[in-house]
């Protein structure tokens, strides 16, 4: 039975096919092949046997699909009859070529919505401001807008004396005459003549012989020469064999030389031979070889400016242009940001900045590239891509941690070395040279960033020069937020994260004040505010910060090492502020704090306080006290109304004198003070949470005499019970 089945050959006479979602095996070659809707179908006139899934184990199957047919493509370029590659020996471009902007012609004709007259005038002025001395302004014979634009430039006297405008014309008599009408009265204009010479154009479009195509070029050249003598203005000539790279090189040379024989240029009256890769069809080195052939064989060479006009169809426009200059080209036609037909013309911004990166003056001013980009986008309604070389929003941006670290170190070396040479890793040119900034353009923070990037942002934007040992932890802290939020972090956001953890984190305890005495070293009287209580702890040390640190160790019953202490004046904002960084080592881990204050001592104490807070939070406040003491305090909390020292001694199987001393040594408070603190805390809770009278509360917490209760409460909290209750309403 016959049946149409989609299939593919496997090996020999066996085919595997899929039909109605089931596997089949066909035991003979197909008898015919048919293509329907781009899919090949085979016809089998044999019995088709459904096979078990076990039989197809290990057999790989893929559906038939249309494959790209590479065999239909051929290389459409032509190598010169004599190939030389002297350009290979040249290392870099030593001087800027003559730049010709074709934004207002080639670029404009590629826009979905071409620019209006006023927009073109504004764009022209921008090109002049950038430094272009040659500007192709349009195809005047193509439309009234183009014609009027040319006339407006002349009649409004907008063309500077050192700027040459260029107009394009086909090698057709009526178009040439219209073109000359448009440029009448110009101080200096280049009349750009072109006709297609490639094999494809000759055979498929014009259906003319080589001789006929050459005659078009020669006749056009003669007409230009005649009209230039008749029309008021200062004119010079340019000829382009369109699709040059797809033309036989010896024939392209013959056509160009025939045109030159008409114009007979001199050193004082040069002409331009423009060699376009109208459609880029070869690797850059091929085009360079073509240019070198023309450079070595053109007549009147010392009176000819060789120009190139690369397009970017293969994505190699920049390389093609650069190698062409090495091969003998004197001039480049291109556009800003590579605007133009299809994939665009060669990008002159990239070419110019590439030269700048090699220490060569490009003779174009892109120092305000951001503004140029904005004007370009507004007038053309095209976008500059974020990865566009030099101009894109992200091209100087490093998100990678290793890149950020290298950039930060490179910038530091440059600052320390005080050199003008730019060698910073990962950044080919100094962003400042084109109007970018380090703080917002170079290093940006996301989940891929590292310590170098984060520390760079904090230093550049906020003046915080982190200790080296601190950078890694801060980097992980910040990138964790970015990873969690799935967002890029702004510099302000980075600082907020840093501030919350390393400057403002005093959740476990704070230090309202510290007093120092010079007594057998330094004695510190440290006020520690923790929970609802305030405790003054006295301790001595070798210096002020050491004395405060010893007070913390004593109070919290912890042991740590003060490993890092650094300070500097704040370089951004208020220059009078000091910044202190403190790192403490506890159980092999580092904990960090930062302080900012006009007073360096206050700044240091605050930094230490934040660092110790990190430890306290990690351990839990109760873990920072002696375990037996915690049990004792818990018993007092439970039995505060009746507990006595005798009862407590019996409960913990200790003598009264030892217990009394133990409590004092471990807590810094007497037994009576501990009981009083518990009663006061209970009183605060009752005052805040109910409507009981003060007398009732006093009795409830163990004080029969309300006046005595009031005095104790005021002494501890600085206000009476009634005042406390009212303050909480």
Secondary structure, 3 states (H helix, E strand, C coil): CCEEECEEEEECCEEEEEECCEEEEECCCCCEEEEECCEEEEEECCCCEECCHHHHCCCCCCCCCCCCCHHHCCCCCCCCCCCCCHHHHCCCCCCCCEEEECHHHHHHHCCCCCCCHHHHHHHHHHHHHHCCCEEEEECCCCCHHHHHHHHHHHHCCCCCCCCEEEEEEECCHHHHHHHHHHCCCCCCEEEEEEEECCHHHHHHHHCCCHHHHHHHHHHHHHHHHHHHHHCCCCEEEEEEEECHHHCCHHHHHHHHHHHHHHHCCECCECEEEEEEECCCCCCHHHHHHHHHHHHHHCCCHHHEEEEEEEECCCCCHHHHHHHHHHCCCCEEEEEHHHCCCCCCECEHHHHHHHHHHCCCCCCCCCCCHHHHHHHHHHHHCCCCCCCCCCCCCCCCCECCHHHHHHHHHHHHHHHHHCCCCCCCCCCCCCHHHHCCCHHHHHECECCCCCHHHHHHHHHHHHCCCCCHHHHHHHHHHHHHHHHHHCCCECHHHHHHHHHHHHCCCCCCCEEEEEEEEECCCEEEEEEEEECCEEEEEEEEECCHHHHHHHHHHHHHCCCCEEEEEEEEECCCCCCCCEEEEEEEEECCEEEEEEEEECCHHHHHHHHHHHHHHHHHHHHCHHHHCCHHHHHHHHHHHHCCCCCCHHHHHHHHCCCHHHHHHHHHHHHCCCHHHHHHHHHHHHHHHHHHHCCCCHHHHHHHCCCCCHHHHHHHHHHHHCCCHHHHHHHCC
